[in-house]
Amino acid sequence: MSPEHQSPEHDNTQHDNTEHQSLRDLLRKARVRAEAPDFDPDEAPADPVGLFREWLTAAVDGGVPQPEAMTLATSSPTGDVTARTLLLKDLDDAFWFASSSLSPKGRQLNQNPRVALTFYWREQGRQVRVLGEASRGPRDVSAADFTARHPDSRAVAIAQRQSTPIDDAQDAEARLAEAKERIASDDEFTPDDWTAYRVAPTAIEFWQATTGRDQVRLRYDRTPDGWDRATLWP
Ligand SMILES: Cc1cc2nc3c(=O)[nH]c(=O)nc-3n(C[C@H](O)[C@H](O)[C@H](O)COP(=O)(O)O)c2cc1C
């Protein structure tokens, strides 16, 4: 709370300043320099999806934990923005993820398919930002994604709509038990809302920390004939 909003008997300014100082000290200590692989934009391929594949492979080979985790930002037509972590499920000319089309993200995607994806591989000082348009993949891809999931997570996905409040714990338990039975009796069952989405990229930016304090940024923008490239000021 800022000092002007406090009554004199609740003047915590001194305390707040000390807290801020110690938090700043804490954050300063947290700055550990990443081991930066070499990245020369002049040597980068013409196709950014190929470069993404190289970086993802380097992240997997380099032991980056959960390198397939990415942040997906979506927005409504009125400009409300939300972001959450998801797993990258596949990569061809598009970035694939899977979720419920009835979830808040699914509903936003229905209204506004434009999205941003961000990967951060901190052990290698790398970030990749993707802009693009999401669309639903074929039904058989969604089904293959769903049936490959652990039976328990399939049961959770069909027991109740994603992101709805749990009002009654007993009811939730009963729904989950019913869902587990359903999955056990039909291993191929896929709910209609489970959807494999593909994000066709319109721009991809690669960000690399260097061993100094610099960063190298290379951005690709989709054109009718291919991709334009530009290095960006950090
Ligand atoms: C590492 C990680 C991976 C996740 N992967 C997925 C995923 O692949 N699909 C999914 O629907 N939710 C996934 N989640 C949960 C989402 O972050 C989110 O809580 C959920 O999809 C509901 O989002 P929404 O309310 O914005 O629709 C993951 C969460 C974490 C932390």
The ligand as an ORCA input file, in Angstrom:
! r2SCAN-3c Opt
* xyz 0 1
  C       3.631    -27.906    -17.288
  C       2.148    -27.790    -17.559
  C       1.627    -28.404    -18.681
  C       0.260    -28.310    -18.977
  N      -0.199    -28.894    -20.121
  C      -1.516    -28.757    -20.456
  C      -1.997    -29.265    -21.712
  O      -1.233    -29.806    -22.545
  N      -3.324    -29.116    -21.982
  C      -4.192    -28.485    -21.112
  O      -5.377    -28.391    -21.417
  N      -3.752    -27.967    -19.939
  C      -2.442    -28.088    -19.584
  N      -1.970    -27.544    -18.397
  C      -2.941    -26.819    -17.529
  C      -3.135    -25.388    -18.069
  O      -2.035    -24.577    -17.672
  C      -4.451    -24.728    -17.570
  O      -4.500    -24.782    -16.152
  C      -5.701    -25.422    -18.111
  O      -5.520    -25.823    -19.473
  C      -6.922    -24.487    -18.014
  O      -6.678    -23.319    -18.765
  P      -7.843    -22.275    -19.167
  O      -8.699    -22.129    -17.940
  O      -7.120    -21.033    -19.520
  O      -8.604    -22.866    -20.323
  C      -0.612    -27.606    -18.091
  C      -0.076    -26.963    -16.968
  C       1.283    -27.058    -16.712
  C       1.844    -26.314    -15.509
*
